[in-house]
Amino acid sequence: MFSVRRASLWLAFSIVVVFLLSACGGLAGPGTPASSTGVNVVAAENFYGDIVKQLGGSHVSVTSLLSDPNVDPHEYESGVQTAILVSKAQLVIKNGAGYDSWMDRLLAASPNSNRMVLTAYDIAPVKLQDNEHVWYSIVNVQAIAQAINGDLKKLDAADAATFDSNLQAFTQSIQQIQQKIDGIKGKYAGTPVGLTETIYLYQSGPLDLNVLTPFEFQKAIAEGNDPPANAVLTAENQIIKHQIKVLIYNKQTVTPTTTKLLNDARTANIPIVPVTETMPPGKTYQTWMLEQLNSLEQALGQ
């Protein structure tokens, strides 16, 4: 987290940098022809960046800011170079709902009425209580992709037909994920599982898995807080007493408490399914989700 003084100094410096940039070259926006490398897009998270690439193809130039699956996204701190990227973007995509509030500061540092900003959380039709991880819902991703498609067509109307064709292909590929979810649900609906964090609730629901871990435990871990002692005890007992069949572990949000659950599960020979908040290198959104679901299916079958 930024201290107040540090955030103020950073914001002031960023404003100066962005002012100099705009004075030298101006800021692009709707109605401005796309550059030779395509519509200039900055995505706060790499899974949104990947979706834009799939929809825009050679007609977009995409920079994704959060891309390391080994780093806790909640601890990300932006810098001047990031501010410069955002200042030049024609389209910025962020998750919203407080997940990437640092992006709000970057946008404020380079005001531009022409720049388009897409907030995925606001678009998502499926929202869970105190849970900003909307990209884990296939329904949400489809709606977000449609919104991205609409923005790309506004920025580059000449290539609208290509964007529509790419959206159709993306929609078809997403159905593979839904089919996998339906297949797992058909075999393992009602199976008791544990979660270290709220992120997977967007899939455990459609999978019809019985999540036993107390919600207050998951929520505290997701928000970077210590879970209540009684919730920790309950989660530990569920593992020690083999009340859950699988532990789904967010390996990007690691604390001593979640590490103990992980070790308890290993000791109890309970299968562990690691999941991540950001997309691993070399993956697409679809392959990322399918590989995690395949791992879950294998674990449930043990």
VMD Tcl script that draws the C-alpha trace (Angstrom):
set ca {
  {0.00 0.00 0.00}
  {1.12 3.57 -0.67}
  {1.64 5.91 2.26}
  {-0.29 9.18 1.91}
  {2.88 11.22 1.49}
  {4.38 8.80 -1.00}
  {1.20 8.67 -3.06}
  {0.98 12.47 -3.13}
  {4.58 12.89 -4.29}
  {4.19 10.16 -6.89}
  {0.98 11.66 -8.23}
  {2.47 15.14 -8.45}
  {5.52 13.86 -10.30}
  {3.39 11.83 -12.68}
  {1.25 14.86 -13.51}
  {4.40 16.81 -14.43}
  {5.65 13.97 -16.63}
  {2.31 13.58 -18.36}
  {1.96 17.35 -18.85}
  {5.31 17.43 -20.64}
  {4.29 14.50 -22.81}
  {0.99 16.08 -23.79}
  {2.67 19.40 -24.51}
  {5.08 17.70 -26.86}
  {2.78 15.42 -28.76}
  {-0.81 15.42 -27.62}
  {-2.92 12.49 -26.46}
  {-4.77 10.13 -28.81}
  {-8.43 9.29 -28.46}
  {-11.56 8.36 -30.39}
  {-11.51 9.88 -33.83}
  {-7.70 9.78 -33.90}
  {-6.39 7.34 -36.51}
  {-4.81 4.22 -35.04}
  {-1.04 4.16 -35.08}
  {0.92 1.94 -37.47}
  {0.89 -0.71 -34.75}
  {-2.87 -0.47 -34.21}
  {-5.13 0.91 -31.51}
  {-3.01 1.67 -28.45}
  {-4.42 -0.30 -25.51}
  {-3.23 -0.56 -21.89}
  {-4.73 -3.35 -19.79}
  {-4.28 -3.32 -16.04}
  {-4.27 -7.14 -15.97}
  {-2.81 -9.50 -18.56}
  {-5.93 -11.63 -18.98}
  {-7.81 -8.56 -20.20}
  {-4.84 -7.74 -22.40}
  {-4.97 -11.22 -23.90}
  {-8.67 -10.90 -24.67}
  {-8.02 -7.58 -26.44}
  {-5.28 -9.21 -28.51}
  {-7.61 -12.02 -29.52}
  {-10.33 -9.56 -30.52}
  {-8.12 -6.94 -32.16}
  {-5.47 -9.10 -33.77}
  {-2.96 -7.08 -35.79}
  {-5.09 -3.96 -35.38}
  {-4.21 -3.43 -31.71}
  {-1.04 -2.76 -29.75}
  {-1.52 -4.00 -26.19}
  {0.49 -3.46 -23.02}
  {-0.51 -5.47 -19.94}
  {0.70 -4.16 -16.59}
  {-0.01 -7.02 -14.14}
  {1.50 -10.12 -15.68}
  {3.58 -11.99 -13.10}
  {1.69 -14.97 -11.61}
  {4.27 -15.20 -8.81}
  {3.48 -11.73 -7.44}
  {0.53 -10.77 -5.26}
  {-1.54 -8.39 -7.45}
  {-2.75 -6.56 -4.33}
  {0.82 -5.40 -3.66}
  {1.45 -3.93 -7.12}
  {2.92 -0.42 -7.20}
  {2.99 1.55 -10.43}
  {5.77 3.89 -11.51}
  {6.50 6.75 -13.88}
  {6.94 4.48 -16.92}
  {3.50 3.05 -16.28}
  {2.08 6.56 -16.07}
  {3.58 7.36 -19.46}
  {2.01 4.26 -21.02}
  {-1.41 5.15 -19.64}
  {-1.10 8.76 -20.80}
  {-0.59 7.59 -24.39}
  {-3.32 4.95 -24.44}
  {-6.43 5.27 -26.59}
  {-8.18 2.55 -24.58}
  {-7.52 1.56 -20.96}
  {-9.04 -1.58 -19.47}
  {-9.15 -2.07 -15.72}
  {-10.98 -4.41 -13.42}
  {-12.36 -1.85 -10.98}
  {-14.12 -2.41 -7.64}
  {-10.91 -1.52 -5.82}
  {-8.89 -4.38 -7.28}
  {-6.62 -2.07 -9.25}
  {-7.17 1.31 -7.62}
  {-3.63 2.28 -8.65}
  {-5.00 2.54 -12.20}
  {-7.46 5.18 -11.04}
  {-4.52 7.25 -9.80}
  {-2.76 6.84 -13.13}
  {-5.83 7.96 -15.04}
  {-6.25 10.95 -12.75}
  {-2.65 11.94 -13.41}
  {-3.31 12.23 -17.16}
  {-6.84 13.58 -17.69}
  {-8.01 13.02 -21.26}
  {-11.65 13.31 -22.29}
  {-10.91 11.44 -25.53}
  {-9.38 8.35 -23.92}
  {-11.78 5.43 -23.52}
  {-11.79 3.58 -20.19}
  {-13.47 0.21 -19.80}
  {-14.13 -1.02 -16.26}
  {-14.77 -4.76 -16.36}
  {-16.49 -4.98 -12.97}
  {-19.10 -2.43 -14.03}
  {-19.89 -4.45 -17.15}
  {-19.96 -7.90 -15.52}
  {-23.54 -9.21 -15.16}
  {-22.54 -11.70 -12.44}
  {-21.23 -10.21 -9.20}
  {-20.67 -12.05 -5.94}
  {-20.66 -10.53 -2.46}
  {-17.40 -8.70 -1.63}
  {-15.74 -10.33 -4.62}
  {-14.10 -8.30 -7.39}
  {-12.65 -11.30 -9.29}
  {-15.28 -11.10 -12.04}
  {-13.01 -12.49 -14.79}
  {-13.33 -16.00 -13.30}
  {-16.94 -16.10 -14.53}
  {-17.35 -17.21 -18.15}
  {-20.59 -15.24 -18.37}
  {-18.76 -12.11 -17.29}
  {-15.88 -12.62 -19.69}
  {-18.28 -12.94 -22.59}
  {-19.96 -9.64 -21.65}
  {-16.58 -7.94 -21.19}
  {-15.39 -9.19 -24.58}
  {-18.49 -7.76 -26.22}
  {-17.84 -4.39 -24.58}
  {-14.21 -4.42 -25.71}
  {-15.36 -5.22 -29.23}
  {-17.67 -2.20 -29.16}
  {-14.87 0.11 -28.04}
  {-12.46 -1.19 -30.67}
  {-15.02 -0.51 -33.39}
  {-15.43 3.06 -32.15}
  {-11.67 3.59 -32.25}
  {-11.11 1.81 -35.57}
  {-14.35 1.65 -37.55}
  {-12.54 0.55 -40.71}
  {-11.73 -2.82 -39.16}
  {-15.13 -3.42 -37.53}
  {-15.82 -6.54 -39.59}
  {-12.56 -8.11 -38.41}
  {-13.34 -7.30 -34.80}
  {-16.80 -8.86 -35.11}
  {-15.35 -12.01 -36.69}
  {-12.74 -12.29 -33.94}
  {-15.42 -11.85 -31.28}
  {-17.40 -14.71 -32.80}
  {-14.31 -16.94 -32.70}
  {-13.62 -15.93 -29.10}
  {-17.22 -16.69 -28.10}
  {-16.99 -20.14 -29.64}
  {-13.71 -20.90 -27.88}
  {-15.13 -19.84 -24.51}
  {-17.75 -22.57 -24.89}
  {-14.98 -25.14 -24.36}
  {-14.57 -23.79 -20.84}
  {-18.31 -23.94 -20.21}
  {-18.44 -27.51 -21.49}
  {-15.63 -28.48 -19.13}
  {-17.47 -26.84 -16.22}
  {-20.67 -28.68 -17.13}
  {-18.79 -31.99 -17.35}
  {-17.17 -31.59 -13.93}
  {-20.48 -30.54 -12.42}
  {-22.15 -33.66 -13.83}
  {-19.60 -35.90 -12.09}
  {-18.75 -34.09 -8.88}
  {-21.62 -31.77 -7.93}
  {-21.89 -31.42 -4.16}
  {-18.29 -32.45 -3.45}
  {-16.96 -30.63 -0.36}
  {-13.91 -28.47 -1.10}
  {-11.84 -25.81 0.61}
  {-10.78 -22.42 -0.77}
  {-8.03 -20.20 0.57}
  {-9.51 -17.14 -1.13}
  {-12.73 -15.83 -2.68}
  {-11.41 -15.76 -6.24}
  {-12.61 -19.27 -7.11}
  {-16.18 -18.73 -5.95}
  {-17.00 -17.55 -9.47}
  {-16.33 -21.09 -10.69}
  {-17.14 -23.22 -7.64}
  {-20.73 -21.96 -7.90}
  {-21.29 -23.03 -11.54}
  {-19.44 -26.28 -10.72}
  {-21.90 -26.83 -7.85}
  {-19.10 -27.66 -5.45}
  {-19.80 -27.47 -1.72}
  {-17.35 -24.88 -0.38}
  {-16.89 -25.50 3.35}
  {-14.22 -22.92 4.16}
  {-15.83 -20.06 6.14}
  {-16.48 -17.06 3.92}
  {-14.95 -14.71 6.50}
  {-11.69 -16.69 6.16}
  {-11.66 -16.37 2.37}
  {-12.63 -12.70 2.46}
  {-9.94 -11.78 4.97}
  {-7.22 -13.47 2.92}
  {-8.47 -11.78 -0.27}
  {-8.30 -8.38 1.42}
  {-4.88 -8.95 2.97}
  {-6.19 -9.24 6.53}
  {-5.85 -11.86 9.25}
  {-8.89 -14.16 9.35}
  {-10.83 -14.50 12.62}
  {-9.33 -17.15 14.89}
  {-12.49 -19.27 14.88}
  {-12.56 -19.25 11.05}
  {-8.91 -20.35 10.93}
  {-9.63 -23.19 13.37}
  {-12.62 -24.31 11.32}
  {-10.63 -24.30 8.08}
  {-7.80 -26.28 9.67}
  {-10.17 -28.84 11.18}
  {-11.87 -29.35 7.83}
  {-8.54 -30.50 6.46}
  {-7.30 -32.47 9.47}
  {-10.62 -34.32 9.74}
  {-10.82 -34.91 5.97}
  {-14.09 -33.02 5.67}
  {-12.97 -31.60 2.32}
  {-11.86 -33.62 -0.70}
  {-9.76 -30.93 -2.43}
  {-8.05 -27.69 -1.37}
  {-8.12 -24.96 -4.05}
  {-5.18 -22.71 -3.26}
  {-4.56 -19.20 -4.61}
  {-0.79 -19.29 -4.91}
  {-0.56 -15.53 -5.52}
  {-2.03 -14.62 -2.14}
  {0.23 -16.40 0.31}
  {0.26 -15.82 4.07}
  {1.48 -17.91 7.02}
  {-2.15 -18.95 7.52}
  {-2.67 -20.17 3.96}
  {0.74 -21.86 3.98}
  {-0.29 -23.81 7.07}
  {-3.47 -24.96 5.32}
  {-1.36 -26.02 2.36}
  {1.00 -28.02 4.57}
  {-1.92 -29.54 6.50}
  {-3.45 -30.68 3.21}
  {-0.20 -32.27 2.11}
  {0.09 -34.09 5.43}
  {-3.49 -35.31 5.13}
  {-2.94 -36.38 1.49}
  {-5.72 -34.07 0.33}
  {-5.22 -33.04 -3.31}
  {-4.24 -29.41 -3.83}
  {-5.27 -27.41 -6.90}
  {-3.24 -24.21 -7.34}
  {-4.94 -21.28 -9.08}
  {-3.65 -17.83 -9.96}
  {-5.12 -14.34 -10.26}
  {-3.06 -13.33 -13.28}
  {-2.49 -15.43 -16.37}
  {0.75 -17.46 -16.49}
  {3.22 -16.70 -19.32}
  {2.58 -18.37 -22.66}
  {-1.13 -18.91 -22.01}
  {-4.33 -17.50 -23.38}
  {-7.33 -16.85 -21.19}
  {-8.90 -20.06 -22.51}
  {-5.89 -22.34 -21.99}
  {-5.34 -20.87 -18.52}
  {-8.89 -21.60 -17.37}
  {-9.01 -25.03 -19.04}
  {-5.72 -26.18 -17.48}
  {-6.90 -25.20 -14.01}
  {-10.22 -26.97 -14.56}
  {-8.41 -30.06 -15.82}
  {-6.28 -30.07 -12.67}
  {-9.39 -29.72 -10.54}
  {-11.12 -32.57 -12.36}
  {-8.11 -34.80 -11.82}
  {-7.96 -33.90 -8.13}
  {-11.67 -34.54 -7.62}
  {-11.28 -37.95 -9.20}
  {-8.57 -39.07 -6.77}
}
mol new
graphics top color blue
foreach p $ca { graphics top sphere $p radius 0.5 }
foreach p [lrange $ca 0 end-1] q [lrange $ca 1 end] { graphics top cylinder $p $q radius 0.2 }
display resetview
